[in-house]
Amino acid sequence: DENEDQVAKKSAAKNEFQRLENIARANKINGK
């Protein structure tokens, strides 16, 4: 189902964005 594929892609993109945000926050805390 193409609609399901779109949902999966959006979810993956959201997770990736969250991961990068967490890394950025950790780097800020570590003073990098």
The 8 nearest C-alpha neighbors of each residue, nearest first, counted from 0:
[[1, 3, 2, 4, 5, 6, 7, 8],
 [0, 2, 4, 3, 5, 6, 7, 8],
 [3, 1, 5, 4, 0, 6, 7, 8],
 [2, 4, 6, 0, 1, 5, 7, 8],
 [5, 3, 1, 7, 2, 6, 8, 0],
 [6, 4, 8, 2, 3, 7, 9, 1],
 [5, 7, 3, 9, 4, 8, 10, 2],
 [6, 8, 4, 10, 5, 9, 11, 3],
 [9, 7, 11, 5, 10, 6, 12, 4],
 [10, 8, 12, 6, 11, 7, 13, 5],
 [9, 11, 13, 7, 8, 12, 6, 14],
 [10, 12, 8, 14, 13, 9, 7, 15],
 [13, 11, 15, 9, 14, 10, 16, 8],
 [12, 14, 10, 16, 11, 15, 9, 17],
 [13, 15, 17, 11, 12, 16, 18, 10],
 [14, 16, 18, 12, 17, 13, 11, 19],
 [17, 15, 13, 19, 18, 14, 12, 20],
 [16, 18, 20, 14, 15, 19, 21, 13],
 [19, 17, 15, 21, 20, 16, 14, 22],
 [20, 18, 22, 16, 21, 17, 23, 15],
 [19, 21, 17, 23, 18, 22, 16, 24],
 [20, 22, 24, 18, 19, 23, 25, 17],
 [23, 21, 25, 19, 24, 20, 26, 18],
 [24, 22, 20, 26, 21, 25, 19, 27],
 [23, 25, 21, 27, 22, 26, 20, 28],
 [26, 24, 22, 28, 27, 23, 21, 29],
 [27, 25, 29, 23, 31, 28, 24, 30],
 [26, 28, 30, 24, 25, 29, 31, 23],
 [29, 27, 25, 30, 26, 24, 31, 23],
 [30, 28, 26, 27, 31, 25, 24, 23],
 [29, 31, 27, 28, 26, 25, 24, 23],
 [30, 26, 29, 27, 28, 25, 23, 24]]
